Amino acid sequence: MPSKDPLERIAEALERMAPAPAAAPDYASADAFLWHAEPDELRPVPRVSRVDLGLLVGIDRSRNTLLENTRQFAKGLPANNALLWGSRGMGKSSLVKAVHVTVVSEGHTLKIVEVQREDLPSIGRLLDLLRVAQEQFILFCDDLSFSHDDQHYKSLKAVLDGGIEGRPDNVILYATSNRRHLMPRDMIENERSTAINPAEAVEEKVSLSDRFGLWLGFHPCDQDEYLAMIRGYCDAHGVEIDDDTLRAEAIEWQATRGSRSGRVAWQYFTDLAGRRGISLR
């Protein structure tokens, strides 16, 4: 039997190495999915960890802007990709999940797909899968940032720009980051100072954030907002505590953590609910 041509053997080997196309899931089985690459899979999430939209205090402007943008998208109207940036623990990812469930509860068919940063190189295959679906999809990338030699940002452009094929009309991207330009400030300054052409040295990476139509900033909360968050959690879950005790304990808790944020407020409330024997499930 004649041996195969070397090029044919190489082509067959590459085909075996390539990940098989992901099968389209039953989108009606869930409103949320996780994208896993190699092997490609959209895994349904039956129960999303989230906070009710009304419990997110001190971010009214960002909340209203993202909610209206999401409603437009769910109706098939023009809408922008959104970058939620700023202080840690101030509800960026919580807002994305809360807005999604709010829009779904209003009767719209809207799915959310979480994509891990390390899976960004596979984003093109995910877009091919979603492009032929009938539903509307939010791609959600949490805690997004890039280091000096990180090339993952190039894959993200497939969602933001879409190349010649264009981003699917039924897909939008929401990303959260602690960094406004998705890269450390000292790295930006270092590249500017060492490059022959400082402006061009960081243009490609910094301009990535410019491709988001919405920039929503999140800033540290003050003490009144911090206490209001905790009071809201107590009222929502039926945890009874007088204002003086709550104030004293919450401020002490904040002092031991060295910071004040929505995350710290929730951590104190979790401790309080546990001490009071209240289940949060």
Beta strands, then each sheet from edge to edge (+ up, - down):
strand 1: 32-36
strand 2: 41-44
strand 3: 82-86
strand 4: 110-115
strand 5: 136-141
strand 6: 171-177
strand 7: 214-218
sheet 1: 2+ 1- 4- 5- 6- 3- 7-
end
